[in-house]
Amino acid sequence: MDEAQALGAAPEILRVDGVSVSLSGRQILDSVSFTVGAGQFTGLIGPNGAGKTTLLRVILGLQRPTGGRVAVLGRPRSRRNQSIGYVPQKVLLDPDMPMRARDLVALGTDGHRFGIRLRSHDRSQAVRDMLHAVDADRFADARVGNLSGGEQQRVLIAHALVSRPQLLLLDEPLAGLDIRSGQEIISLLGRIAREHKVAVLLSAHEINPLLPVMDSVVYLAAGRAASGTTGQVIRAEVLSRLYGYHVDVLNVHGRVLVVAGPAAAADAALTAGPALTVGPALEAG
């Protein structure tokens, strides 16, 4: 079975079908379509302004599309869909906030519920289990505002997962993290996807940190999308159609660079930093 067939074998969790969004007369998303299966890790890649956050808001039911539809577990999306966990972009945690890491995770167990909450024992056990799953046991009693960026991301991921969702959305979770912390978070998410059969959709500027664990990619540019395996999508002809002008895809020491212009300009691209890149040192778009 090849990679594409293996992806198709997983039960479908998320379907985005021809989604378009226009805001103030501007086309943000244009007929975006893709699926994510159980246990699959999908990277949502694109430059600033490509529509990544808007797409996540549509999936969450926070943004109404002007066309197309979104289905989660075969049902239309809704604003209170407990099958979805979400880690938003740029969460600021006050160092003086008197809340331990375990307290923040506990809010995810029943903060969405009305009426009777989970029994105290069940709630505590769920929190302990999820802190352990994200390797956060050692700082479970520390104030969340005093944790490092990587530690805070682990706690936020545990908060999103403690209610046992089947789809996990993450908006730029690597922003502000050093390389080591980013690699640890990606490895953690890849393990959670495999072991807990959670469908993961993670937005990022760069594709390279995701390559070791990513099953598929949704590449956004100018509101349009190309989706599939990395080998199917990250190709010069595919991305050139997406951007509407010629780009080259270069492999440099096991990393991928997407650059504008002919391959002969590659050396200049590595130093000048043109608009189109997904390499380790150059921003995508």
C-alpha positions as CSV (number, residue, x, y, z in Angstrom):
1,M,0.0,0.0,0.0
2,D,1.5,3.4,-1.0
3,E,1.3,6.5,1.2
4,A,-1.8,8.0,-0.5
5,Q,-3.7,4.7,-0.1
6,A,-2.7,4.5,3.6
7,L,-4.0,8.0,4.2
8,G,-7.3,7.1,2.6
9,A,-7.8,4.0,4.8
10,A,-8.2,6.1,8.0
11,P,-11.8,6.9,9.1
12,E,-12.7,10.5,8.0
13,I,-12.9,13.0,10.8
14,L,-12.9,16.3,9.0
15,R,-14.1,17.2,5.5
16,V,-13.7,20.7,4.1
17,D,-15.6,20.9,0.8
18,G,-15.3,23.9,-1.5
19,V,-15.0,26.5,1.4
20,S,-14.9,30.1,0.3
21,V,-14.8,33.2,2.5
22,S,-15.1,36.9,1.5
23,L,-14.6,39.7,4.0
24,S,-15.2,43.4,3.1
25,G,-15.1,42.5,-0.6
26,R,-11.8,40.6,-0.4
27,Q,-11.6,36.9,-1.2
28,I,-9.8,35.3,1.7
29,L,-10.5,31.6,0.8
30,D,-11.4,30.3,-2.6
31,S,-12.9,26.8,-2.9
32,V,-10.7,25.1,-0.4
33,S,-11.2,21.3,-0.1
34,F,-9.4,18.6,1.8
35,T,-10.0,15.8,4.4
36,V,-8.3,14.7,7.6
37,G,-8.6,11.1,8.9
38,A,-8.3,9.6,12.4
39,G,-4.7,9.6,13.6
40,Q,-3.5,11.7,10.7
41,F,-1.2,14.7,11.2
42,T,-1.9,17.4,8.6
43,G,0.2,20.5,8.2
44,L,-1.7,23.7,7.1
45,I,1.1,25.7,5.5
46,G,1.2,29.2,4.1
47,P,2.4,32.8,4.4
48,N,0.9,35.5,6.5
49,G,-2.4,36.5,5.0
50,A,-2.9,33.2,3.2
51,G,-6.1,32.5,5.2
52,K,-4.9,29.8,7.7
53,T,-6.5,31.4,10.7
54,T,-9.7,32.2,8.8
55,L,-9.9,28.5,7.7
56,L,-9.5,27.3,11.3
57,R,-12.3,29.7,12.4
58,V,-14.6,28.3,9.7
59,I,-13.9,24.8,11.0
60,L,-14.6,25.9,14.6
61,G,-17.9,27.5,13.5
62,L,-16.7,31.0,14.4
63,Q,-16.7,32.3,10.8
64,R,-19.5,31.8,8.4
65,P,-18.3,30.7,4.9
66,T,-19.7,32.4,1.8
67,G,-19.6,29.1,0.0
68,G,-18.9,25.4,0.7
69,R,-19.4,23.3,3.8
70,V,-17.4,21.8,6.7
71,A,-18.3,18.4,8.2
72,V,-16.9,16.9,11.4
73,L,-17.6,13.2,11.9
74,G,-20.0,13.5,9.0
75,R,-22.1,16.2,10.6
76,P,-22.2,20.0,9.8
77,R,-19.9,22.0,12.0
78,S,-21.3,23.9,15.1
79,R,-19.9,26.4,17.5
80,R,-20.1,23.9,20.5
81,N,-18.7,20.8,18.9
82,Q,-17.1,18.8,21.6
83,S,-15.4,16.6,19.0
84,I,-12.9,19.5,18.4
85,G,-10.0,20.6,20.6
86,Y,-8.4,24.0,19.8
87,V,-5.1,25.6,20.7
88,P,-5.3,29.3,19.7
89,Q,-2.5,31.5,18.5
90,K,-0.5,33.8,21.0
91,V,-2.1,32.9,24.3
92,L,-0.6,35.2,26.9
93,L,-0.4,33.8,30.4
94,D,0.2,36.4,33.2
95,P,3.1,35.3,35.5
96,D,1.1,36.6,38.5
97,M,-2.0,34.6,37.6
98,P,-2.5,32.2,40.6
99,M,-3.3,29.2,38.5
100,R,-1.3,25.9,38.4
101,A,-0.8,24.0,35.2
102,R,-3.1,21.3,36.4
103,D,-5.8,23.9,37.1
104,L,-5.7,25.2,33.6
105,V,-6.0,21.7,32.2
106,A,-8.9,21.0,34.5
107,L,-10.8,23.9,32.9
108,G,-10.9,21.8,29.7
109,T,-12.7,18.9,31.4
110,D,-16.1,20.6,31.8
111,G,-15.7,24.3,31.2
112,H,-18.0,23.9,28.2
113,R,-20.7,22.1,30.2
114,F,-23.9,23.4,31.7
115,G,-25.4,21.8,34.9
116,I,-23.7,19.0,36.7
117,R,-19.9,18.8,36.4
118,L,-17.8,15.7,36.3
119,R,-17.2,13.9,39.6
120,S,-14.1,15.3,41.4
121,H,-12.3,11.9,41.2
122,D,-13.0,11.5,37.4
123,R,-12.0,15.1,36.8
124,S,-8.7,14.7,38.7
125,Q,-7.9,11.4,37.0
126,A,-8.6,12.9,33.5
127,V,-6.2,15.8,34.3
128,R,-3.5,13.5,35.6
129,D,-3.8,11.3,32.5
130,M,-3.5,14.2,30.1
131,L,-0.6,15.9,31.9
132,H,1.2,12.5,31.7
133,A,0.3,12.2,28.0
134,V,2.0,15.5,27.2
135,D,5.0,14.9,29.5
136,A,4.0,17.7,31.9
137,D,3.9,15.8,35.2
138,R,7.0,17.5,36.5
139,F,5.5,21.0,36.4
140,A,1.9,20.2,37.0
141,D,1.9,22.3,40.2
142,A,3.9,25.2,38.8
143,R,2.2,28.5,38.0
144,V,1.4,28.5,34.3
145,G,2.7,32.0,33.8
146,N,6.2,31.0,35.1
147,L,6.6,28.2,32.6
148,S,8.7,28.3,29.5
149,G,7.1,28.7,26.1
150,G,7.5,25.0,25.3
151,E,6.1,24.0,28.7
152,Q,3.1,26.4,28.3
153,Q,2.3,24.8,24.9
154,R,2.3,21.4,26.5
155,V,-0.2,22.6,29.1
156,L,-2.4,24.3,26.4
157,I,-2.4,21.1,24.3
158,A,-3.4,19.1,27.4
159,H,-6.2,21.6,28.1
160,A,-7.4,21.1,24.5
161,L,-7.2,17.3,24.7
162,V,-8.5,16.5,28.2
163,S,-12.1,16.4,26.9
164,R,-11.0,13.6,24.5
165,P,-11.8,15.4,21.2
166,Q,-11.3,13.5,17.9
167,L,-10.0,16.6,16.0
168,L,-7.3,18.9,17.3
169,L,-6.7,22.3,15.7
170,L,-3.6,24.3,16.5
171,D,-3.0,27.8,15.2
172,E,0.8,28.6,14.9
173,P,1.8,26.6,18.0
174,L,5.5,26.9,17.1
175,A,5.5,30.7,17.0
176,G,8.0,32.1,19.6
177,L,9.5,28.7,20.4
178,D,13.2,27.9,20.0
179,I,14.1,25.1,17.6
180,R,14.5,22.4,20.3
181,S,11.1,23.2,22.0
182,G,9.4,23.3,18.6
183,Q,10.8,19.9,17.7
184,E,9.6,18.5,21.0
185,I,6.1,19.8,20.5
186,I,5.9,18.4,17.0
187,S,7.1,15.0,18.2
188,L,4.6,15.1,21.0
189,L,1.7,15.9,18.7
190,G,2.8,13.2,16.2
191,R,2.8,10.6,19.1
192,I,-0.6,11.8,20.3
193,A,-2.1,11.5,16.8
194,R,-0.8,8.0,16.4
195,E,-1.5,6.6,19.9
196,H,-4.9,8.3,20.6
197,K,-6.1,8.3,16.9
198,V,-6.6,12.1,17.1
199,A,-6.8,13.9,13.8
200,V,-4.3,16.9,14.0
201,L,-4.5,20.0,11.8
202,L,-1.6,22.4,12.6
203,S,-1.0,25.7,10.9
204,A,2.6,26.9,10.4
205,H,4.7,29.1,8.1
206,E,7.4,26.4,7.6
207,I,7.0,22.9,6.5
208,N,10.4,21.6,7.6
209,P,9.7,21.1,11.3
210,L,6.6,19.0,10.5
211,L,8.2,16.7,7.9
212,P,9.2,13.9,10.4
213,V,5.5,13.3,11.5
214,M,3.3,14.9,8.8
215,D,1.0,12.5,6.9
216,S,-0.4,15.2,4.6
217,V,-0.2,18.9,3.8
218,V,-2.7,21.6,2.9
219,Y,-0.7,24.4,1.3
220,L,-2.5,27.8,1.1
221,A,-1.5,30.7,-1.1
222,A,-3.6,33.6,-2.3
223,G,-6.7,32.0,-0.7
224,R,-6.4,28.8,-2.8
225,A,-5.2,25.4,-1.6
226,A,-3.4,22.3,-2.8
227,S,-3.7,19.2,-0.6
228,G,-2.2,15.7,-0.5
229,T,1.0,14.0,0.6
230,T,4.1,16.1,0.8
231,G,5.4,14.5,-2.4
232,Q,2.2,15.3,-4.3
233,V,1.9,19.0,-3.1
234,I,5.4,20.4,-2.6
235,R,6.3,20.3,-6.3
236,A,7.3,23.2,-8.6
237,E,4.4,22.7,-11.0
238,V,1.7,22.4,-8.2
239,L,2.9,25.5,-6.3
240,S,3.4,27.5,-9.4
241,R,-0.3,27.0,-10.3
242,L,-1.2,27.8,-6.7
243,Y,0.7,31.1,-6.6
244,G,-0.1,32.0,-10.2
245,Y,3.6,32.4,-11.2
246,H,6.7,30.3,-11.4
247,V,8.3,29.0,-8.2
248,D,11.0,26.3,-7.7
249,V,11.1,23.7,-5.0
250,L,14.7,22.9,-3.8
251,N,15.9,20.2,-1.4
252,V,18.9,21.5,0.6
253,H,20.4,19.2,3.2
254,G,17.2,17.3,3.7
255,R,15.1,20.5,4.0
256,V,12.7,22.1,1.6
257,L,12.9,25.6,0.1
258,V,10.2,27.1,-2.1
259,V,11.6,30.1,-3.9
260,A,10.5,32.5,-6.6
261,G,12.2,32.4,-10.0
262,P,14.5,29.8,-11.7
263,A,16.6,27.3,-9.9
264,A,19.7,29.3,-11.1
265,A,18.7,31.9,-8.5
266,A,18.9,29.4,-5.7
267,D,22.2,30.7,-4.2
268,A,20.8,34.3,-4.2
269,A,17.6,33.0,-2.7
270,L,19.4,31.6,0.3
271,T,21.0,34.9,1.2
272,A,18.5,37.5,-0.2
273,G,15.4,35.9,1.3
274,P,12.7,36.4,-1.4
275,A,9.0,36.3,-0.6
276,L,8.4,32.6,-1.2
277,T,10.2,30.2,1.1
278,V,9.4,27.4,3.5
279,G,13.0,26.8,4.5
280,P,14.4,26.8,8.1
281,A,15.8,30.3,7.9
282,L,13.4,32.0,5.5
283,E,9.8,32.7,6.1
284,A,7.1,31.3,3.8
285,G,5.7,34.2,2.0
